[in-house]
Amino acid sequence: MFVQRYHPEEGMSGMILRENHGNFWLEEWSVQVLPTSDGISLIVGSQADQAAREREEAVVAGLHGQEQEGNLHEYQLVGRHLPTEKDATPKLFRMRLFAPNEVIAKSRFWYFMRKLKKVKKVNGEIVGINEIHEKKPLQIKNFGIWIRYDSRSGTHNMYKEYRELTRNAAVEACYSDMASRHRARSRSIQIIRVAEVANADVRRPYIKQILVPGIKFPLPHRVIRAADKSHRALFMGSRPSTFY
């Protein structure tokens, strides 16, 4: 990095000779005009340094965005092969994916398109992308998830059920469940289908036990506390009973 003072001029660029431990090379540099109190502008940096700073800022911003978003979102993507002379109107393909942001959703879209339809990002295009929101996010529902995952011994199909408020929460629970029970990484899990399941169609007993009509949850250990702080007593004449 170098610093130079000169009279303000726009559009200046050139080459600078760099040296490091006896090695010399030419490097392009660009002019950035910074006004100062004495009317003299300050030129700072080269194109390589500026690009490095921009890359670093982009990485930090991306990490910060992932920390903020964290949760999964459901996206609908529509893509196709680029038009050619043989096929002027290529067939459209629609896909619903779960990803933390649009960038990863597009990456997963091209991953499956390359596997299923032999269409890559180089010879294809994304026509549209939009996020799908839950219609009733405050209503508890049963979700069935069909998945395929790669373990250390092979590829397996699986069906799981979860009781959550949204489809996104059900998929997040599925990823956590597969990581804890089967040591499956998220990158090796493919979500085939996510559907809402009626109470009569639930298969798994750990979900059926919650659907029993008139279900009650006993409170075996209840501690009685005074309603107001002024009514509390340090000592009591009888031992309180917390089991009923």
N, C-alpha and C positions, 0 to 999 in steps of 0.2 A: 504494500500500500504506500502511496506517495501523496504528498501535499504540495501544492503550488499556488501562488497568488498571481492573478492576472486581471486585466480589465474584462468585464462581462461580455462574452460572445456565446452565441448559441451554435449547437451542432458540431462541436469540436470532438474529434476522435483521432486515434493514432496508435502507434505501437510503442511499447516500453521494453527496455532491455532488463531482464531479471538475472540475478546471480545468486547462487546458493552453493557454498563449498566448492567453488571453482567451476561450477556448471552454469552455462549461460543459455538463455532462451528468450524468444520474443513473445510478448503477450499483448493482446488488444486491451485498450482501456477506453472508458467513456467519461464524458464530462458531466458533472453534476454541479449546477450553479447554486451556491448558498449565499444569500445576502448577508452582509456584515454591517456593523455600525459605521465603518469608515468608507462604505461604498465599494469596497473591493470584494470580489467574489472568491470563494474557496473551492478548489477542485479536489475531490476526495475519491479514491478507489479506482479499481479496474473492473472490467466486465466479469472476470473470473471471481473476484472477491464478491461482487454484487450478486452474482448467480449463487454462490455458496451461501450468502446470507439469506437469499430468498428461499433456497431449498430448506435451510434450517428452520426458518419461520413457518414454512408450509408443513414440515414434519411436526413441529410443536403444535400448530393449529389443528392438525389432524388428530393428534393424540388427545388434545383437549376436547375436541368434538366427540371422540369416542367415549371419553370419560363422562361427558355431559349426557350423551344419548343413551349409552349403556344398554338399555332395553331393546328388545327386538321390535321391528315394525314389519307389517305385511305389505308387500309391493306387488303390483300387477304390471308386467312388462310385455310389450308387443314388439316383435322384431321380425326381420325377414332377410333373405339374401338380396344383395344388390341387383338391380335390374341389369339384364344382359340382352344381347341381340336374340338369343334363343328364347329367353323368358323375360318379356318386358314387364310382366306383372307377377312377381314372385308371390308365393303363398305366405300368408302371415301366420306367425306362431305366438300364442299367448301363454304366459307362464306366471304363476303366483309364487312368490318367494318370501322367506323370512330373513331379514338382515338388519343390522344396526343402522345402516344408512344407505343412500342410493348408490354410492360408489361400490360398495360390496355387493349390493343387489345386482348391479350390472355385471360385475365380475362373475357371480354365480350363474347369471343368465347365459353368458357366453360359454361357461364351463359345460352346462347341460346341452346347449345348442351344438357345441363341438362334438359331444359324445353321441347325441341322438340323431342330429340332422346334418352333420358334417359341415356346419356353417360356422366360420370363425369371425372374429371382430374385424379382420382385414377385409373380408369379402361380404360382410353383412352390415346391417344398420338397425338401430333401435328406433322404432316409430313413435312409441309413447311409453311413459312410465308414470304411474300414480300410486299413491298410498291408499290402502283399504282400511277403513276405520270400523270398529265394532258398532253395530246398531244399538245394542242395549248393554253398555259396559257396566251397569250396576245390577244386572241380573245374573245369579249364579246358574251355570250350565254345565252339562256333561260333554266332554270332547273326546272323540276317538281319533287316534293318530296312527297312521300306517307309515312305517319307516323301513329303511334298509341301511344297514351299517356294516362296516368292515371291522372285524375283530382281528386278533393276532392269529386266528386259525382259519378264517374264511369270511365269506359274505353271508349275512343272515337277514331274513325278513322278520318283522315284528309288528304286533298291534298292541297299543297301550291306551289306557283311558285315564283321564284326569278331570277333576272337578274344579273349574276356574271361572273367572268372570269374563275373560276375553280369549280369543284364539292365540294372541301373542303370549299371554301368560301361560297358556297350556303348552305351547312350544318351548318356552323357557323352562318350564317344569320338566318337560321331556328331556331336554339337553342335560339338566342337572341330574335327573334320574339315571340316564344312560351313563353319565360320567361316574356316578357313585356305585351303581350296581354292576356295570359291565366294563368300566374303565375305557369307555368309548370317547374319543376326541370329537369335538364338534365338527371338525373338517371331514371326518369319516362317516358322518350321519347324513342321510338324504331323506328329507321329509317328502313322502309320496303324496299323502292326502291328510287333510284335517277336516273333520266333519262334526257337527253337533249331534249328539246321540240322545234319544228320548229315554226317559226313566225305564220304560218297559224293555228297551233294547240293550240295556247295559249288561255286559258280560262279566266283568271282573268283580270278585267278591269284596275287594277293599273299597269299591264304589257302591256296591249294592247295600252294604251295611249302613251307609249314610242315608239311603233312600227309604228306609223303613218308616211308614206313617206313624206319627206320634212319638218319634224318637226323642229321648231325654238324655241329658248329660248330667249325672249326679255330681254334687260338690261334696266330696268326702271330708274335706278339712276346711271348715269355715271359721274364720277368726272374727269375733264380734268386736267392733271398735265403736267408740263414742262418736256421736254425730258432730259434736263440737269439742274443740280443744279444751275448753274450760271444764268440761265434764269428765275429762280423763283423770284417772286415779293411779298413783304409783303402786299402792297396795290395795288388795281386795280381800274381803272376808271369806270368800269361797273360791275354789279353783274352777275356772271357766271350762266348760265342755265344748270342744270343737268338732265332735263327731256326732252325727245325727242319723 
